[in-house]
Amino acid sequence: MFDSHVHAGPDVLDRIGDDTDVARMYGLADFSGFVLKAHYESTVGRAHAAARLTGKSVYGGIALNQHCGGINPSAVAAALGAGGRVVWMPTADAHTQHTADLPRLCNHEPRIGPHTYAIPPVDTRNIEAVETVLALIADHDAVLATGHLSGDECRWLSERARFFGIGRVMFTHPSYTVPGLEPAAIRTLVENGGYAEITTYQLLHQPRCTPTMLARAAEAAGSRLILSSDAGQPDSPPPPEALLLLIDTLAAEGLDRRWLESAASTTPTALFTPN
């Protein structure tokens, strides 16, 4: 198994353990590796250290939130130049996150101000910076993840990713509260390229989320499905257990277990592993 979305400490939010704790959990569970994500810090160096510790494939990247000034090509160039494998478009500081009243750094420290970020077609003022970021991702053959942006922004990113020759695109939990896409919209996204993610966090913490809802989203993604835990919270199971729980839950909805296991192993491994 390979978990393409996990959180660990240190972080501005409480986590189940630090990088070493989480890495050891995956080692004990005999996972092949994982992707370490943080909303407010590059995880490139942390992932490198975890890989050295465990001998597993551990990848990091950067989320384009307030800590790096949002859509910041310099921050992306530094992260990818140091070996980062993924760039997440704005997550906790996306405009959608603010609209949905979901957690943000400014909730913890109001003196920094409630900055939010959007990209075309919602905000066209930063198109040059966004396209520079896309060019950098293409140059490094890295993964473009859509973060918490809206459906319209995901569609725009998908089109521009093709223009720039980006071969690795992941639509970050599109059925989550943000962006909150229906199965038909998810199907359209993956038909145009890229992979759609479903997470255990949705199953456990997303308001009004049901196993049936996630099953319909999985069916819409088809062969372009990725399952991940998005775990690391103190009120979630240990990340390896969380990912296996998601597989069991979707299998109980009548979905093929072998397909689900591939979506949590060979599919994300191929997406994140450099050529």
C-alpha positions in Angstrom: 0.0 0.0 0.0 1.0 3.6 -0.6 -0.7 6.5 1.1 -0.6 9.6 -1.1 -1.9 12.1 1.6 -1.0 12.1 5.3 -0.3 14.8 7.9 2.2 14.7 10.8 3.7 17.0 13.3 5.1 19.5 13.9 2.1 21.4 12.6 -0.1 24.4 13.5 -2.9 21.8 14.1 -2.7 18.9 16.5 -1.4 15.7 14.9 -1.3 12.0 16.0 2.5 12.1 16.0 5.6 13.6 14.4 7.2 12.5 11.1 9.1 9.7 12.8 6.1 8.4 14.6 4.0 8.3 11.4 6.9 6.8 9.3 7.2 4.0 11.8 3.4 3.3 11.6 3.8 2.8 7.9 6.8 0.7 8.4 5.0 -1.6 10.8 2.1 -1.9 8.4 4.5 -2.8 5.6 3.4 0.1 3.4 5.8 0.9 0.5 5.7 4.6 1.2 3.6 7.8 1.6 3.3 11.5 0.7 3.7 13.9 3.6 1.5 17.0 3.3 1.4 20.2 5.4 -0.7 23.2 4.7 1.8 25.7 6.0 5.3 24.3 5.5 7.3 22.6 2.7 7.6 18.9 3.5 10.4 18.2 1.1 13.2 18.0 3.7 11.0 16.2 6.2 10.1 13.6 3.6 13.7 13.1 2.7 14.5 12.5 6.4 11.6 10.0 6.8 12.8 8.1 3.7 16.3 7.8 5.2 14.8 6.6 8.5 12.5 4.0 7.0 14.0 3.0 3.7 10.5 3.6 2.2 9.5 5.9 -0.6 8.5 9.1 1.1 7.7 12.2 -1.0 7.1 15.8 0.0 6.0 19.1 -1.6 4.6 22.5 -1.0 1.0 23.9 -0.6 0.6 27.4 -1.9 -1.0 29.0 1.2 -0.3 32.2 3.1 3.0 31.1 4.6 4.6 31.3 1.1 2.5 34.2 -0.2 0.1 32.0 -2.1 0.8 31.4 -5.8 4.6 31.9 -5.5 6.8 30.6 -8.3 9.9 31.2 -6.2 8.6 28.9 -3.4 7.7 26.3 -6.0 11.1 26.5 -7.7 12.8 26.0 -4.3 10.7 23.1 -3.3 10.9 21.2 -6.6 14.6 22.0 -7.0 15.2 20.4 -3.6 13.4 17.2 -4.7 9.8 17.9 -4.0 7.3 15.7 -5.9 4.1 17.6 -5.6 2.7 21.2 -5.6 -0.7 21.6 -4.0 -2.6 24.7 -5.2 -4.1 26.7 -2.2 -5.7 24.5 0.4 -6.4 26.0 3.8 -6.2 29.5 2.4 -8.2 28.9 -0.8 -11.2 31.3 -1.2 -13.4 28.2 -0.9 -12.0 27.3 2.5 -13.0 30.8 3.8 -16.5 30.6 2.3 -17.1 27.2 3.8 -15.8 28.5 7.2 -13.2 25.7 7.4 -10.0 25.9 9.5 -7.3 28.4 8.5 -4.0 29.7 9.9 -5.6 33.1 10.6 -8.0 31.4 13.0 -5.0 30.6 15.2 -3.2 34.0 14.7 -5.6 36.8 13.8 -2.7 39.4 13.5 -1.6 37.9 10.1 -4.9 38.8 8.4 -7.4 36.6 6.5 -5.8 36.4 3.1 -7.4 34.1 0.6 -6.2 32.9 -2.9 -7.9 32.1 -6.1 -6.8 31.4 -9.7 -8.5 31.8 -13.1 -11.3 31.9 -13.9 -12.2 33.1 -10.4 -9.3 35.5 -10.3 -7.4 36.3 -13.5 -5.0 38.8 -11.9 -2.4 36.2 -11.1 -2.5 34.2 -14.3 1.2 34.9 -15.1 2.3 33.5 -11.7 0.0 30.5 -12.0 1.4 29.7 -15.4 5.0 30.0 -14.2 4.1 27.5 -11.5 2.7 25.2 -14.1 5.8 25.5 -16.2 8.0 24.6 -13.2 5.8 21.6 -12.4 6.2 20.4 -16.0 9.9 20.9 -16.1 10.3 18.8 -12.9 7.7 16.2 -14.0 6.1 16.7 -10.6 2.5 16.2 -9.5 0.0 19.1 -9.8 -2.6 18.8 -7.0 -5.6 21.0 -7.2 -5.9 21.7 -3.5 -9.2 23.1 -2.2 -10.0 25.2 -5.3 -13.4 25.3 -6.9 -14.6 23.1 -9.7 -14.2 25.9 -12.2 -10.6 26.4 -11.2 -10.0 22.6 -11.3 -11.3 22.5 -14.8 -9.1 25.5 -15.8 -6.1 23.9 -14.2 -6.7 20.7 -16.1 -6.8 22.5 -19.4 -3.6 24.5 -18.7 -1.9 21.4 -17.4 -2.3 19.8 -20.8 -1.0 22.9 -22.5 2.1 22.9 -20.4 2.6 19.1 -20.8 2.0 18.2 -17.2 1.5 14.4 -17.1 0.7 14.1 -13.4 -2.5 15.7 -12.1 -4.4 14.8 -9.0 -7.8 16.4 -8.2 -7.6 16.7 -4.4 -10.7 15.0 -2.8 -13.1 16.6 -5.3 -16.2 15.2 -3.5 -15.1 16.8 -0.2 -16.8 20.0 1.1 -14.4 22.0 -1.0 -14.8 21.8 -3.9 -17.9 19.7 -3.4 -18.2 18.2 -6.9 -20.9 15.7 -7.9 -20.0 12.4 -9.5 -20.8 13.7 -13.0 -18.4 16.6 -12.6 -15.7 14.2 -11.3 -16.2 11.9 -14.3 -15.7 14.9 -16.7 -12.5 15.9 -14.9 -10.8 12.5 -15.1 -12.0 12.0 -18.7 -9.9 15.0 -19.6 -6.9 13.7 -17.7 -5.7 13.3 -14.1 -6.8 11.3 -11.1 -9.5 11.9 -8.5 -8.8 11.3 -4.8 -11.1 10.0 -2.1 -9.9 10.1 1.5 -10.7 8.5 4.8 -10.9 12.0 6.3 -14.1 12.5 4.3 -15.6 9.3 5.6 -14.9 10.1 9.2 -15.2 13.9 9.4 -17.0 15.4 6.4 -20.5 16.6 7.3 -23.2 14.6 5.7 -20.7 12.3 4.0 -21.8 8.6 3.6 -20.2 5.5 2.3 -22.7 5.4 -0.5 -21.8 9.0 -1.5 -18.1 8.1 -1.6 -18.8 4.9 -3.6 -20.6 6.9 -6.3 -17.6 9.3 -6.5 -15.3 6.3 -6.8 -17.3 4.9 -9.6 -17.2 8.2 -11.4 -13.4 8.2 -11.1 -13.1 4.7 -12.5 -9.6 3.6 -13.3 -8.4 7.2 -12.4 -9.3 6.7 -8.7 -6.8 7.3 -5.9 -7.6 6.4 -2.3 -5.7 8.0 0.5 -6.1 8.5 4.3 -5.6 12.3 4.7 -5.2 11.1 8.3 -2.9 12.3 11.1 -5.6 13.9 13.3 -5.7 12.8 16.9 -9.4 11.8 16.4 -8.6 9.6 13.3 -7.2 6.1 13.3 -3.4 5.7 12.7 -2.9 6.5 9.0 -2.3 3.0 7.7 -5.4 1.7 9.5 -7.4 4.7 8.2 -6.6 3.8 4.6 -7.5 0.2 5.1 -10.7 1.3 6.7 -11.6 3.2 3.6 -11.0 0.2 1.4 -13.1 -2.0 3.6 -15.9 0.6 3.7 -16.1 1.0 -0.1 -15.8 -2.8 -0.6 -18.8 -3.2 1.7 -20.7 -0.9 -0.8 -20.2 -3.5 -3.4 -17.1 -2.1 -5.1 -14.4 -4.4 -6.4 -11.7 -4.9 -3.7 -8.9 -5.5 -6.1 -9.6 -2.2 -7.9 -9.8 -0.4 -4.6 -6.5 -1.9 -3.4 -4.9 -0.8 -6.7 -6.2 2.7 -6.1 -4.3 2.7 -2.8 -1.1 1.1 -4.0 0.0 0.8 -7.6 -2.0 3.8 -9.0 -0.6 6.4 -6.5 2.8 4.8 -6.6 3.0 5.3 -10.4 1.7 8.9 -10.1 4.3 10.1 -7.6 7.4 8.0 -8.4 9.8 9.8 -10.7 10.8 8.2 -13.9 
